[in-house]
Amino acid sequence: MIENKRMDIFDAPANSMLVHACNCMGVWGSGIARLFKEKFPKTHEHYKNFCQSRSDLLGTATFWDEGKYAVGCLFTSYSFGEDKDDEAKILEATKTALVDLFELAKIFNRTEIYSNKFNSGLFGVPWHKTESILVEMSERYPEISWTVCDWP
């Protein structure tokens, strides 16, 4: 089930998973990624080390327990900025990354996920394209609720 709310993602209830799209290079340098880096510096270090130790992250997902929240990463573009992947490749990676994340959430009993309108910021993918993939994937996992936070 997908719900849209006008709220700050960082106001999500305790024990939920906060998710955003990430590059595979270990850089949370701008946009919402920078906010995640500021709020969750330990997770940023885990993410950076994880990216440096792997070369097969595109189209996958992972998360780290941060105490109050789990922080999830959808690896939807290999790089960032001018070197980000093209829209078609980002959308392809989004589909497999979402399946990966839903499976992890199911295994670890994480039933509430909160995200921004991922891919639509610095990766430049129109939200409706990512949203249609999210809706399609979420139908396979009715036990998991996903709230898309639209910043006030």
Stockholm file with secondary structure:
# STOCKHOLM 1.0

chainA/1-152         MIENKRMDIFDAPANSMLVHACNCMGVWGSGIARLFKEKFPKTHEHYKNFCQSRSDLLGTATFWDEGKYAVGCLFTSYSFGEDKDDEAKILEATKTALVDLFELAKIFNRTEIYSNKFNSGLFGVPWHKTESILVEMSERYPEISWTVCDWP
#=GR chainA/1-152 SS CEEEEESCGGGSCTTCEEEEEEESSSCCCSHHHHHHHHHCHHHHHHHHHHHHHCSCCTTCEEEEECSSCEEEEEEEESSCGGGCCCHHHHHHHHHHHHHHHHHHHHHTTCCEEEECSTTSSTTCCCHHHHHHHHHHHHTTCTTSEEEEEECC
#=GC SS_cons         CEEEEESCGGGSCTTCEEEEEEESSSCCCSHHHHHHHHHCHHHHHHHHHHHHHCSCCTTCEEEEECSSCEEEEEEEESSCGGGCCCHHHHHHHHHHHHHHHHHHHHHTTCCEEEECSTTSSTTCCCHHHHHHHHHHHHTTCTTSEEEEEECC
//
